[in-house]
Amino acid sequence: MKLDRLLTELETFGAENDSANTERPKRMLNITRDTGQLLDVLVKANAARRVLEIGTSNGYSTLWLARAAKSLGGKVVTIELSDYKIALAKANFDRSGLSDAIEQLQADAGKVLADTPDAAFDFIFLDSERSEYVGWWPDIKRVLRPGGLLVVDNATLHQSEMAPFVGLVDGDAAFSSSRVPVGNGEYLAVKAR
Ligand SMILES: C[S@@+](CC[C@H](N)C(=O)[O-])C[C@H]1O[C@@H](n2cnc3c(N)ncnc32)[C@H](O)[C@@H]1O
């Protein structure tokens, strides 16, 4: 299948690129394949047609989200700041056959979140600048619909950086949360209905 070949190609590209580049803006920092498989299951299990991704990079994780959302008649909105990564992602989306299920936004995620109406998304995948998460939390909480699912990457790999954010969500009575030992560790939080 064409998309599976592209995903495999991007896994090789990401691994080779990230081992050759030490500067963070040039690194792809993609999720692992098993995280992609988990996202696929979670989008479908949650019947999530309105998916938001914060942190596109070159679009590897977006493709997993978009395939799942499209199978339900939905789409993914994905946000990225870097010109360089947006161009790489666009080229990958054009090749994927999923462009119609992907809306790319070049913007600061904090500004997009602030301008997004309440309960606009069924599913949010957060994989961006971890120091921003605590500041983004009130809007993330607001734009996720009741019953919606938040998934955050790097819960294990960057556990200490994630701790302030995880503490906030764990302490919020409107959310039930769990850490899943897949890939770099996924933090899952579902909003009460
Ligand atoms: C870990 S990478 C995303 C990897 C991607 N989810 C994947 O698995 O293929 C994080 C991305 O967030 C972007 N980013 C950082 N701060 C941002 C912000 N304030 N708004 C939007 N994107 C941001 C970075 O440029 C970087 O490409």
PDBQT file of the ligand as one rigid body, heavy atoms in Angstrom, charges set to zero:
ROOT
HETATM    1  C1  LIG A 201       8.483  16.772  18.328  1.00  0.00    +0.000 C 
HETATM    2  S1  LIG A 201       8.230  17.758  16.915  1.00  0.00    +0.000 S 
HETATM    3  C2  LIG A 201       6.733  17.095  16.235  1.00  0.00    +0.000 C 
HETATM    4  C3  LIG A 201       6.903  15.711  15.659  1.00  0.00    +0.000 C 
HETATM    5  C4  LIG A 201       5.674  15.202  14.940  1.00  0.00    +0.000 C 
HETATM    6  N1  LIG A 201       4.497  15.210  15.803  1.00  0.00    +0.000 N 
HETATM    7  C5  LIG A 201       5.882  13.787  14.461  1.00  0.00    +0.000 C 
HETATM    8  O1  LIG A 201       5.821  12.857  15.288  1.00  0.00    +0.000 OA
HETATM    9  O2  LIG A 201       6.125  13.599  13.259  1.00  0.00    +0.000 OA
HETATM   10  C6  LIG A 201       7.658  19.271  17.632  1.00  0.00    +0.000 C 
HETATM   11  C7  LIG A 201       7.336  20.352  16.606  1.00  0.00    +0.000 C 
HETATM   12  O3  LIG A 201       6.650  21.424  17.267  1.00  0.00    +0.000 OA
HETATM   13  C8  LIG A 201       6.990  22.628  16.587  1.00  0.00    +0.000 C 
HETATM   14  N2  LIG A 201       6.688  23.758  17.486  1.00  0.00    +0.000 N 
HETATM   15  C9  LIG A 201       7.419  24.214  18.535  1.00  0.00    +0.000 A 
HETATM   16  N3  LIG A 201       6.798  25.234  19.128  1.00  0.00    +0.000 NA
HETATM   17  C10 LIG A 201       5.639  25.456  18.445  1.00  0.00    +0.000 A 
HETATM   18  C11 LIG A 201       4.583  26.386  18.577  1.00  0.00    +0.000 A 
HETATM   19  N4  LIG A 201       4.579  27.316  19.556  1.00  0.00    +0.000 N 
HETATM   20  N5  LIG A 201       3.558  26.326  17.702  1.00  0.00    +0.000 NA
HETATM   21  C12 LIG A 201       3.539  25.390  16.710  1.00  0.00    +0.000 A 
HETATM   22  N6  LIG A 201       4.533  24.481  16.535  1.00  0.00    +0.000 NA
HETATM   23  C13 LIG A 201       5.564  24.507  17.385  1.00  0.00    +0.000 A 
HETATM   24  C14 LIG A 201       8.465  22.452  16.279  1.00  0.00    +0.000 C 
HETATM   25  O4  LIG A 201       8.879  23.296  15.218  1.00  0.00    +0.000 OA
HETATM   26  C15 LIG A 201       8.564  20.966  15.946  1.00  0.00    +0.000 C 
HETATM   27  O5  LIG A 201       8.510  20.727  14.560  1.00  0.00    +0.000 OA
ENDROOT
TORSDOF 0
